[in-house]
């Protein structure tokens, strides 16, 4: 069986999905590729970053696993694995950018205003950039954060799994998050046109796949 390679786009309910996958597959069957600075990153990736393991051995380890996840671009594994191995969750770009800003502000020490944040090119079309090189239609599964329960149902149908609807890494939204100025929202739209297109396509794809008979949508 090919591994499931989950491109974990930040602030898209990926932590909940990862927890559900871990509960189903078992921690020993999962690999975490979140960079050398992240404590959760699996040793195989640390060894590669430190020069103790070449990439071919990493690919071998990944191929033997059930589920690989991290904040990596799809291109990291596209040369070695078929697009159907890949899955992801996408989110309404406006809500995702706002959520990412407050995460950076509250957890990562970001001190500038949200107006500065939304103009920073590093945070533009982040979903599109992580999925560059692969079409949503080619991927094994594309979930939508705002349709999380439907998405999990589709994943279970497609892979014959029994993932539960976990709700991890979710917090109460403060008034400042729900009171973002219209001008800022408009700038998010302007700076994330590719993400907006990606999101609309993901919604359409989800509806199409949910409408198919189980025997057709399962892979």
C-alpha positions in Angstrom: 0.0 0.0 0.0 1.3 3.4 -0.9 1.8 5.9 2.0 -0.7 8.8 2.4 1.3 12.0 2.2 -0.5 14.8 4.0 0.5 18.3 3.0 -0.4 20.1 6.3 -1.2 23.7 5.3 -1.1 25.8 8.5 -4.4 26.8 10.1 -6.6 24.5 8.1 -7.6 21.9 10.8 -4.6 19.8 9.9 -3.8 19.2 13.5 -7.2 17.7 14.1 -6.8 15.5 11.0 -3.3 14.4 12.0 -4.6 13.4 15.4 -7.4 11.4 13.9 -4.9 9.7 11.5 -2.6 8.9 14.4 -5.5 7.4 16.4 -6.4 5.2 13.4 -3.0 4.1 12.0 -1.0 4.1 15.2 1.9 6.4 16.0 4.5 3.9 14.8 3.0 4.0 11.3 3.2 7.8 11.1 6.1 10.0 10.1 6.3 13.7 11.0 8.2 16.0 8.7 7.9 19.5 10.4 11.5 20.6 10.0 14.5 20.1 12.2 13.5 22.7 14.8 10.2 20.9 15.6 10.3 18.4 18.4 7.6 16.3 16.8 9.7 15.7 13.6 10.7 12.1 13.2 14.3 11.0 13.5 14.6 9.9 9.8 14.1 13.5 8.7 16.5 14.9 11.4 19.1 12.4 10.3 18.7 13.6 6.7 19.0 17.3 7.7 22.2 16.5 9.7 23.7 14.6 6.7 23.6 11.2 8.3 21.0 9.8 5.9 20.7 10.3 2.2 17.4 11.1 0.5 17.0 7.6 -1.1 16.9 6.1 2.4 14.3 8.7 3.5 12.1 7.8 0.6 12.4 4.1 1.5 11.3 4.9 5.1 8.4 7.0 3.8 7.3 4.3 1.4 7.1 1.8 4.3 5.0 4.1 6.5 1.2 4.6 6.4 0.9 8.3 6.8 3.4 11.2 6.5 2.6 14.7 7.5 4.3 18.1 7.8 4.3 21.7 6.7 6.2 20.8 3.5 5.5 21.7 -0.1 4.1 18.9 -2.2 7.2 19.2 -4.4 9.3 17.7 -1.7 7.9 14.3 -2.5 6.4 14.6 -5.9 9.5 13.2 -7.7 9.3 10.0 -5.7 5.6 9.4 -5.2 2.5 9.4 -7.4 0.2 12.4 -7.0 -2.6 10.1 -5.8 -0.6 9.5 -2.7 -1.1 13.1 -1.7 -3.8 14.7 0.4 -4.5 18.0 2.1 -7.1 20.3 3.6 -7.7 23.8 2.3 -9.5 26.7 4.0 -11.3 29.9 3.1 -8.3 32.1 2.4 -9.7 35.1 4.3 -10.3 33.2 7.5 -7.0 31.3 7.1 -4.9 34.4 6.8 -6.7 36.1 9.8 -6.1 33.0 11.8 -2.5 32.8 10.8 -1.9 36.4 11.8 -3.2 35.9 15.3 -1.2 32.6 15.6 1.9 34.5 14.7 1.0 37.4 17.0 0.0 35.2 20.0 2.5 32.3 19.6 5.4 33.5 17.5 6.0 37.0 18.8 4.9 38.8 15.6 4.7 42.5 16.6 3.4 44.3 13.5 -0.2 45.1 12.7 -2.5 42.9 10.7 -2.3 45.5 8.0 1.4 44.9 7.7 0.9 41.1 7.9 -1.5 40.9 5.0 0.9 42.9 2.8 3.9 40.7 3.5 4.5 38.6 0.4 5.6 35.6 2.5 2.0 35.1 3.5 0.4 35.5 0.1 -1.3 32.5 -1.6 0.3 30.2 0.9 -2.0 27.3 0.1 -1.3 27.6 -3.6 2.4 27.7 -3.0 2.5 24.6 -0.9 0.5 22.7 -3.5 2.5 24.0 -6.5 3.2 21.3 -9.1 0.1 19.1 -8.3 -3.5 19.5 -9.4 -6.3 19.0 -6.9 -7.8 16.5 -9.3 -4.7 14.4 -9.2 -4.6 14.1 -5.4 -6.0 11.2 -3.5 -8.0 13.4 -1.2 -8.7 17.1 -0.7 -10.6 18.2 2.3 -12.2 21.5 3.2 -11.9 23.0 6.7 -15.4 24.5 6.6 -16.7 21.1 5.6 -14.6 19.1 8.0 -17.2 16.4 8.9 -18.1 15.8 5.2 -14.4 15.7 4.4 -13.6 13.0 7.0 -16.6 11.0 5.7 -15.1 11.1 2.2 -11.7 10.2 3.4 -13.0 7.2 5.3 -15.0 6.1 2.2 -12.0 6.5 -0.1 -9.4 4.7 2.1 -11.6 2.3 4.0 -10.6 3.9 7.3 -12.5 4.9 10.4 -11.1 8.2 11.3 -13.1 10.1 13.9 -14.0 13.8 13.8 -11.4 15.2 16.2 -11.3 18.8 17.2 -7.7 19.6 18.1 -5.9 23.0 18.3 -9.1 24.9 18.2 -9.6 27.9 20.5 -12.2 30.5 21.2 -12.0 33.4 18.7 -11.5 36.7 20.4 -13.5 39.8 19.4 -10.4 41.2 17.6 -10.5 38.3 15.2 -14.1 38.7 14.3 -13.8 42.5 14.0 -11.2 42.7 11.2 -11.8 45.9 9.1 -13.3 45.5 5.7 -10.3 47.2 4.2 -8.1 44.5 5.5 -10.4 41.8 4.2 -10.3 43.4 0.8 -6.5 43.4 0.8 -6.5 39.7 1.7 -8.7 39.1 -1.3 -6.4 41.1 -3.6 -3.2 39.4 -2.3 -4.6 35.8 -2.3 -6.4 35.4 -5.7 -4.8 32.0 -6.4 -5.8 30.7 -3.0 -9.3 32.0 -3.6 -9.4 30.1 -6.9 -8.0 27.0 -5.2 -10.6 27.1 -2.5 -13.5 27.4 -4.9 -12.1 24.4 -6.9 -11.8 22.4 -3.7 -15.4 23.1 -2.7 -16.6 22.0 -6.1 -14.4 18.9 -6.1 -15.7 17.9 -2.6 -19.3 18.3 -3.7 -18.7 16.2 -6.9 -17.0 13.4 -5.0 -19.6 13.3 -2.2 -22.3 12.9 -4.9 -20.6 9.8 -6.4 -21.6 6.3 -5.4 -19.3 4.8 -2.8 -17.9 2.2 -5.2 -16.9 5.0 -7.6 -15.3 7.4 -5.2 -13.4 4.8 -3.2 -9.8 4.1 -4.4 
